[in-house]
Amino acid sequence: MDTLQDRIFQALADVKDPEIPDVSLIEMGMVHRVLVNDHDVTVQLMPTFVGCPALELIKKQTMDRLQQIDKKNRIHVEFVFDPPWTSDRITPDGHQKLKQFGIAPPQKSLQQLPSCPYCNQEDGEILNLFGPTACRAIYYCRGCKQPFEGMKVV
């Protein structure tokens, strides 16, 4: 028998990162805690970047999805910054989906360059530390000659 908390986590797996729509909040490791008390459900999310411009959209999508499965409780979505999100929270499925989307998953250290998501070669170089979002950088693969994005190690 599924509990409300189980159904909430299943629903959160349907909420996608607006900037990377193949990856869910669960897979990105953004769900910190789900609290169910009396007539309130509170979902605490950890933003991948404090200044992320997609936070309000993430909050709205989360609220909308949870209201579909629970119409009797008040739903609250809040962002927590302590503890901070780190890239090691990304699940193995999240790593695979990032790669399939064309974004190299984060490596274990800042010194290690990511392998190319297109050809898997590790012979690349960093072109720009500042990609389209603050949590990504731009790399160049010397193997297949393609530029690609990579998640930064945080």
N, C-alpha and C positions, 0 to 999 in steps of 0.2 A: 504494500500500500504506500503510495507516494504521499509524503507530507507536503505542506504548503512550501516549506523551505526547499524541498526537492524540486517542486514544480517551478519555483522561482529560478533556481539555478539552471533548469532546463530551458526556461524562457530567456535567461540572460545569454545562453549560448546562441540564441537567434539574433541578438542585438550586435550588429556589425560596426566595426570602426568606420566612421564616415570617410576617412581618407584612404582606407585599405579595406574595401567592402568584402573581401574574401575571408577576413579574420574577425572573429567575435571578440567581445570584451573579455570573455572567459579565456580564450586562447592568448590574448595579449596580456593576461595576468592583471587586468585592471580591477577585478572584483576583490575588494578587501574583506568585506564582511556583509552578511545579510542578517538582520535582526527582525524577529517577529515577536511583537508584544501586543497583547490585548487586541486592539483594532488598528494597529499600525504596523506597517512593513517599511523598514528602512534599509536601503541598499547603499553601502559605502563603496565608492569607486575611487581608485587611485589614478589620477591623470598621468599620462606618459611624459607630459611636459607641463610645467606650471602655467605657462602662457598659451597653452593650446587653444587655438581659435574654435575648435570643434566641441568644446565642453558643453555648451548649451544645447547643441544638437544631440550629443550623446545623452544628456540628461533627458531631453524630450523623447528620444527613441526608446530609452529605458522605461520611462514612465508609461508611454503608450503600450509597450509590449507587456508590462506587468499588469496594467489595468485590464488587458484582455483575459488574463487568467485569474484575476482576483478582483471581483467587483464589490466586495463587502468591506475590505480594509482600506485605510488611507495609505497611499503609497508615497514614500519620501525617497528621494535620491539626493545624496550629498557627496561632495568630493572631499577626500581626506588627503592631507599632504604629509602626515606623519603616521606611519612610516612612509618615506617617499617610494614611488614606483622605481624599480630597477629593471633593466633588460633581462636579468636572469629569471624574472617572473613569467616570461613568454613560454608557453607550453611547447612540447615537441611538435604537436599538431600545428601550433602557431608558427613555429620555425618553418615547417614544411609549406604551409600556406603562404607565408611571406615570400618564400623562394619561388613558388608557383606563380605568384603575382608579379614577380620580377624585381623583388626587393631582397637583397642579401640579408639574412638574419644577423643579429649582432654576434660578434666573436667573444671570446672569453676575456680579452684584454684590448686596451686601446692601441697597442702596438701591432696587433695582428690584423692584417687586412682581410676582409671577407673574400670568400671564393665567389666567382661570377655566378649569378643565378641562371645564366643562359647556357654556359659551357662547363661549369664547375672548375675551371682553372683557378689556381691561386696566384697567378702571375699578374697582379694588377697594381694600380697606383691610385692614390687619392687625387681627385681633381679639385674638389671643393669641400671643405668641412661643413659648409652651410648648403644643405639641399633644399627641396621645396618646403620642408617643415623643419623645425628645430631639432627633431629627433632623428633626422636622416642626413646622410652625407652623399656626395656624388663621387663615384669611382669610375675607373676606366680599365677594361680588361685588355691586356696585351695579346691574349689568345684569340678571342673572337672579334676584337676591335670594337666592342660595344661599350658605351657608357651605361652605368647602372647605379641605382640607388642602394644604399645599405643603411640598416638601422644602426645607430650609434650605440656603443656600450655605455650604459649609464649605471 
